[in-house]
Amino acid sequence: MKTSVRLLFLVLVMLVGASQLFAQARRGQFEIYAGANIPLGPEGFKDYYKMGFSLNGQYVFFPSVRVGIPIFAGYEFFSVNSDAINDDFESALRSVFQGSGLELVSSNLDVSGSASIIRFGAGVRPYLTAPEASTQFFLFGNATFNILKSKTELNGGSVTVTDGINTETLELEGGSSEGDESKIGLAIGGGIEIPAGEKINLIFQGLANFIFTSSEEIDLGDGTTEKVGGTTSFVGITAGIIF
């Protein structure tokens, strides 16, 4: 009889402990957030693309009250900076004509294009604040799988030069180039969750993305080569809702 009482008492203790554990567990949450991205590298990406746009959705489940596991999908979009391309094109032409007796009058390239990234991934999100705190601070690190697409179109252009007497305009033909590849990457950052209602919170994040794209050697035609490309990186600032 005593053994049965002890066994029943042990079972009750275990049930009470389990109920307390589950009472402390955080419920899973859906998050939708959007924001802006700033290209960092490589140089061709940083110099010739404008600030981008980001849209993401994810679900976070909590194996413990201080650690979340996010599973997410996202879309990043960047447009070509035609002004920057034209500035560098003009600078290169002036260098070519220097000392030749010709002077650049004007140049213009009609350039358009974009780059996009579809991202999937999962990671870990440790929280820095106690579970009962209304405002939550966290860090995160994610592994990502990235599908990258890019397209650039030259719709024509012109270069006008003069020798001081005669002026001539050269019309440039159009063309296009496209790229498509899949690469793995990492994203690291931190954020804050702020209450916004009984069932909705706001989330703000800052993050750095690194996609392990390849580099290549370009022959410059003078017996030298230049390394271009490398890891694609950009920083993002996002805001969204949690429900």
CORCOR-V446175 format. One record per pair of residues at least 12 apart in sequence whose C-alpha atoms are under 6 Angstrom apart, sorted by the first residue. I is the first residue (numbers start at 0). J is the second residue. If there is no record, write none. Layout:
# CORCOR-V446175
i->I j->J
i->I j->J
This chain:
# CORCOR-V446175
i->24 j->64
i->25 j->64
i->27 j->59
i->27 j->60
i->28 j->58
i->28 j->59
i->28 j->242
i->29 j->57
i->29 j->58
i->29 j->241
i->29 j->242
i->30 j->56
i->30 j->57
i->30 j->240
i->30 j->241
i->31 j->55
i->31 j->56
i->31 j->239
i->31 j->240
i->32 j->55
i->32 j->238
i->32 j->239
i->33 j->53
i->33 j->54
i->33 j->237
i->33 j->238
i->34 j->52
i->34 j->53
i->34 j->236
i->34 j->237
i->35 j->51
i->35 j->52
i->35 j->53
i->35 j->235
i->35 j->236
i->36 j->50
i->36 j->51
i->36 j->52
i->36 j->234
i->36 j->235
i->37 j->50
i->37 j->233
i->37 j->234
i->38 j->233
i->39 j->232
i->39 j->233
i->40 j->231
i->40 j->232
i->41 j->228
i->41 j->229
i->41 j->231
i->47 j->79
i->47 j->80
i->47 j->83
i->48 j->78
i->48 j->79
i->48 j->80
i->49 j->78
i->49 j->80
i->51 j->76
i->51 j->77
i->52 j->75
i->52 j->76
i->53 j->74
i->53 j->75
i->54 j->73
i->54 j->74
i->55 j->72
i->55 j->73
i->56 j->71
i->56 j->72
i->57 j->70
i->57 j->71
i->58 j->70
i->65 j->125
i->65 j->126
i->66 j->124
i->66 j->125
i->67 j->123
i->67 j->124
i->68 j->122
i->68 j->123
i->69 j->121
i->69 j->122
i->70 j->120
i->70 j->121
i->71 j->119
i->71 j->120
i->72 j->118
i->72 j->119
i->73 j->117
i->73 j->118
i->74 j->116
i->74 j->117
i->75 j->115
i->75 j->116
i->76 j->114
i->76 j->115
i->77 j->113
i->77 j->114
i->78 j->113
i->79 j->112
i->79 j->113
i->81 j->110
i->101 j->161
i->101 j->162
i->102 j->160
i->102 j->161
i->103 j->160
i->104 j->159
i->104 j->160
i->105 j->158
i->105 j->159
i->106 j->157
i->106 j->158
i->107 j->156
i->107 j->157
i->108 j->156
i->109 j->153
i->109 j->154
i->109 j->155
i->109 j->156
i->110 j->152
i->110 j->153
i->111 j->151
i->111 j->152
i->112 j->150
i->112 j->151
i->112 j->152
i->113 j->149
i->113 j->150
i->114 j->148
i->114 j->149
i->115 j->147
i->115 j->148
i->116 j->146
i->116 j->147
i->117 j->145
i->117 j->146
i->118 j->144
i->118 j->145
i->119 j->143
i->119 j->144
i->120 j->142
i->120 j->143
i->121 j->141
i->121 j->142
i->122 j->140
i->122 j->141
i->122 j->142
i->123 j->139
i->123 j->140
i->124 j->138
i->124 j->139
i->125 j->137
i->125 j->138
i->134 j->192
i->134 j->193
i->135 j->191
i->135 j->192
i->136 j->190
i->136 j->191
i->137 j->189
i->137 j->190
i->138 j->188
i->138 j->189
i->139 j->187
i->139 j->188
i->139 j->189
i->140 j->186
i->140 j->187
i->141 j->185
i->141 j->186
i->142 j->185
i->143 j->183
i->143 j->184
i->143 j->185
i->144 j->183
i->145 j->181
i->145 j->182
i->145 j->183
i->146 j->181
i->147 j->179
i->147 j->180
i->147 j->181
i->148 j->178
i->148 j->179
i->149 j->177
i->149 j->178
i->150 j->176
i->150 j->177
i->151 j->175
i->151 j->176
i->152 j->174
i->152 j->175
i->153 j->173
i->153 j->174
i->153 j->175
i->154 j->173
i->155 j->171
i->155 j->172
i->155 j->173
i->156 j->170
i->156 j->171
i->157 j->169
i->157 j->170
i->157 j->171
i->184 j->209
i->184 j->210
i->184 j->211
i->185 j->208
i->185 j->209
i->186 j->207
i->186 j->208
i->187 j->206
i->187 j->207
i->188 j->205
i->188 j->206
i->189 j->204
i->189 j->205
i->190 j->203
i->190 j->204
i->191 j->203
i->199 j->241
i->199 j->242
i->200 j->240
i->200 j->241
i->201 j->239
i->201 j->240
i->201 j->241
i->202 j->238
i->202 j->239
i->202 j->240
i->203 j->237
i->203 j->238
i->204 j->236
i->204 j->237
i->205 j->235
i->205 j->236
i->206 j->234
i->206 j->235
i->207 j->233
i->207 j->234
i->208 j->232
i->208 j->233
i->209 j->231
i->209 j->232
i->210 j->230
i->210 j->231
i->211 j->230
i->212 j->229
i->212 j->230
i->213 j->229
i->214 j->227
i->214 j->228
i->214 j->229
i->215 j->227
